[in-house]
Amino acid sequence: ALQDGIRCMVATPHASERYAYSREQHLVALAELQARVPELRFALGCDFHVTYDNVEALRKAPQHYTIGNSRYVLTELSDYGMPAHIKQYLFQIHCLGLTTVITHPERNAVCAEYRDFAAELVDMGCLLQITAGSLLGSWGRGVRKLAERYLAEGLVSVIASDAHDAKRRVPALAKARKAAAKIVGNETATQLVEANPELILSA
């Protein structure tokens, strides 16, 4: 991440039926990581999976799942589909005074099939976050084209690394920013990888 020019990272372990999310334990691990890598600034969030049980848990303890101390929740849609009542769930989250940041919609099958769905999410007040690797073709031509279209249509608020490891899914924000700049210009591309994420963290 440091080699890629990144100076702040938000750790987002999954909060799903498969992966239990303990913010307290993650904060302990993050503090250890911060001590080991003082050159980077770290914050904690989660990849919040939208299910009935998760939304109920969020209702009881909103700050348990937010990005840092903000009012934003990184919300993950499955690559293969989404709950039938997804819009009602998102509306319920927004009614808590939170804003959902929808992660990698360009990789979602429903978004790919229904052209206007991503724009409808934005109209609801969601922010869209696309993945750096999507712009660079790591997920295939179709995903790259959809990410490029979202950029061109002004639907994207954040470009994120979605890095998972140091070998296969590494941080590649510098290259993604250059790819985005060809579509939206340097100023907007920089805003998507720097200014907007910083605003979310400080909100």
N, C-alpha and C positions, 0 to 999 in steps of 0.2 A: 504493500500500500504506500509506504513512504517513497519507494522507487518510482511509483506512478504519480507522485505529487500530492497524494492525499494527506490531509493533516487532521481530519476528524472522521471517526467511523461510528456508526450506530450498529450495535450488535442486535440482531433480531432473530433469536431462536424461535422455533415454531411454538404456537399455542393452539393445539389441536387435539382431536380425540386420540391420535396416535402418540403425540408428544406432550406430556404434562409440562406445564409452565409454572415454575417457582421463581418469582421475581427476586425473592430474598436470596436464594442460592445463586442465581445468575449475577446479582449485584456483588456477591462475595467473589465470584470468579472474575468478574469484570474489574474489580479493584486490584486483584492480583495481576491481571493483564496490564492494567494501567501502570502499575509499579514496574513491570518488566519492560514496558515500551513507553517511557515518559514523553517521547517525541510526538506521539499521537494523542489526540484527545478522544475519549470514548464516552458514549452514552448508551443507555439500554432501552430497547423497545421490544417488539415481538412481531412475528408473522402471525397475525390474528386470523384464524380460520372462522368463517361465518357459519355458525351452527346455532341451533336454538339454545343449547346448554351454554355455549360460549357467550352469546349475547346476554343471557341471564346473569352470568358471572360478571360480565362487564358492567351491567346495570348496578350490581351491588358494590363494585370496587373499580370505578373507571380508571383511576391512576395506576392500577396494577398492570395495565396493558399499554399505556400510552408511550409515545416516543419521549424518553427523558421525562421531564416534568411538564411537558406541553399538553395541549388538548387534541393532539393528532394521534390516530391509531393506524399503523400500517396494516392493511387488510388484504389478505391473500385470497385470490380466487383460484380454484383448482385449474390445472392445465386442461382438464378434460370436461369440465362442466361447472355448474353452480346450483345452489339450492333454488327450488321453484319460487320461493318467496324472498329472493335476495334483496329486492328493492324495499320490501317491508322491513327486513332486518337492518338494512343500511339506514332507513328512515328512523328506526328506533334508536340506533347508535347516535345519529345526528341530534335527536331530541334530548340526548344527555348532555348536549353542549360540546360534543366531540366532532372532529372532522376526520373522515376516513381517507386514507391515502391508498388507493387501489394499486397493488403491486403487479407488475408484468401483465397487464391486460392483453398485450399483443400475443401472449402465449396461450390465451384462453380460447377454447374451441367455440364457445358461444359468441364471444366478441368477434371472432373471425367469420362466423357464419352470418351474424346479424350486423350489418354495416353501421347502423346508427346506435348500437347499444352503448358503446363507449361514450359517445356524445351525450346520451341520456343520463349516464352516471355523472358526468360533469355538470349537467343541468341540475342534478339533484344536490349538488354541492360537494361531490367527491373530487379529490385530486387524483390525477393519474401519474403513476411512476413507471417508466419503462426501464428495462435492463440494458446496461452497456453492451453486454454480449449479444443482445437481440439486434442492435444496430450494426454490429460487426459480423453478423451472419452465423454466430455460434449455434443458433437454434434453427437454422434453415432459412431458405429464401422467403418463404411465405411469412414467417414471423418478422423478418427484417423489413419486408415491404409494408407490413401492417404498422410496425413501429415508425417507419418513415412517414406513413400517411398520417398517423396521429400527430407527429411533429408538424407536418405541413399544415394540418388543420387547426393548430394551436391548442390541442387538447392536453398536452403534456405539461406537468408542473415540475417534475423531477426526473433526472436520469441518475440511476444508482448502479453501484457495482454488482450487487447480488453475489458477491464473492463468497465461496464456500471453502476454499482451501488454497494452498500455495502452489498447486501444480496444474489442475485442470480448469477450475473456475476461479481464476485469479482476478484481482482488481484491474480493470482496464478502462478507467474513466477518461484518461488523457486521450486515448484513441477514439473513444466514443464521443467525446466533446468535439473532436475534429470532424467526425462523421456527421454529427448533428449540425455543426456550423455550415456545412455545405447546403443544408436545407433551410435553416432558420437564421443563419448569420452568427458571427462570433459572439456578439453581445448577448443574444438570447441563449446560445449554447452554454456560455459561461454562467448565466443566471440559473440555468437548469441543474448544473452540477455544483454550484457554489452558493449563490445568494439565496435561492429558494430553500434548499436544505437548511441553511443557517437560520432563515426566518422561522422554519418549522420548529427547530430545536429551541429557539428563544421565545416562542409564542406561549 
